[in-house]
Amino acid sequence: MAATATPQRRQLRFATIDAALAEADRLAAAEREGKLARCGTWTLGQALGHLATWGNFAFDGYPDSVRAPLPVRMILRLMLNKMLTSGMRPGVKIRGLSGGTLGLDSVSTDEGLRRFHAAMERLRSTSPTIENPVFGPLTHEQWIQLNLRHAELHLSFHSVGNDSQGSASR
């Protein structure tokens, strides 16, 4: 009997909010059909809910627990453009937070998808006015790019069955 291979994390690149939403929709449809594979520990609903939570922080305010110390903020601000163009690394945790991040509620895929769509549509139509606790003030385009890189990271742990897309640029 052949062992089932663990899916590999995909490399994703979203040029637009529409591309990120389309990929989330595609993955949710695959889950409904029993064809979704994951190589991480989070469910698709959990990942989508997490993305929505962080997207909404930019409008509703960040918890004090995510504010990085000044030296860390200064270093990361210098790295902002690289992150916006190259993407986010997996495994980064916020010190002092249980689970290393926020927005890890266990939600259904449909609920996570609904929240993700709402957060991304909000971002599309309105520029956040709250300063990012790590990067400081951002332009509307930088906010969009930051959320697209975040979506690339978390959606890359999910794929459609034998999805041969080692890389997806949408």
Long-range contacts (C-beta under 8 A, 24 or more apart in sequence): 6-39, 7-37, 7-38, 7-39, 7-159, 7-163, 8-39, 8-166, 9-39, 9-40, 9-90, 9-156, 9-157, 10-156, 10-159, 10-163, 10-165, 10-166, 10-167, 10-168, 11-156, 11-166, 11-167, 11-168, 12-151, 12-152, 12-155, 12-156, 12-167, 12-168, 12-169, 12-170, 13-87, 13-152, 13-167, 13-168, 13-169, 13-170, 14-148, 14-151, 14-152, 14-170, 15-148, 15-169, 15-170, 16-148, 16-170, 17-120, 17-121, 17-123, 17-124, 17-144, 17-147, 17-148, 19-148, 19-170, 20-120, 20-147, 20-148, 20-151, 20-152, 20-155, 20-170, 21-116, 21-117, 21-120, 22-170, 23-151, 23-155, 23-168, 23-170, 24-48, 24-113, 24-116, 24-117, 24-151, 24-155, 25-113, 26-160, 27-155, 27-158, 27-159, 27-160, 28-109, 28-110, 28-113, 30-160, 30-161, 31-109, 32-109, 35-160, 35-161, 36-158, 36-159, 36-160, 36-161, 37-158, 37-159, 37-160, 37-161, 37-163, 38-157, 38-158, 38-159, 39-157, 39-159, 40-157, 40-158, 42-104, 42-154, 42-157, 43-106, 43-109, 44-109, 44-112, 44-158, 45-106, 45-107, 45-108, 45-109, 45-110, 45-111, 45-112, 45-113, 46-104, 46-105, 46-106, 46-107, 46-112, 47-112, 47-154, 47-155, 47-157, 47-158, 48-107, 48-109, 48-112, 48-113, 48-115, 48-116, 48-154, 49-103, 49-104, 49-105, 49-107, 49-111, 49-112, 49-115, 49-116, 50-101, 50-102, 50-103, 50-104, 50-154, 51-103, 51-116, 51-119, 51-147, 51-150, 51-151, 51-154, 52-103, 52-112, 52-115, 52-116, 52-118, 52-119, 53-102, 53-103, 53-105, 53-115, 54-102, 54-103, 54-147, 54-150, 55-116, 55-119, 55-120, 55-122, 55-123, 55-147, 55-150, 56-119, 56-122, 57-130, 58-123, 58-128, 58-130, 58-132, 58-143, 59-122, 59-126, 59-128, 59-129, 59-130, 60-130, 61-130, 62-130, 62-132, 62-133, 63-102, 65-94, 65-96, 65-97, 65-102, 66-94, 66-97, 66-102, 66-133, 66-134, 67-133, 68-133, 68-134, 72-134, 73-133, 73-134, 73-135, 73-136, 76-134, 76-135, 77-134, 77-135, 77-136, 80-135, 80-142, 83-146, 83-149, 84-142, 84-145, 84-146, 84-149, 87-149, 87-152, 87-153, 88-149, 88-150, 88-152, 88-153, 89-153, 90-153, 90-156, 90-157, 116-151, 119-147, 120-147, 123-147
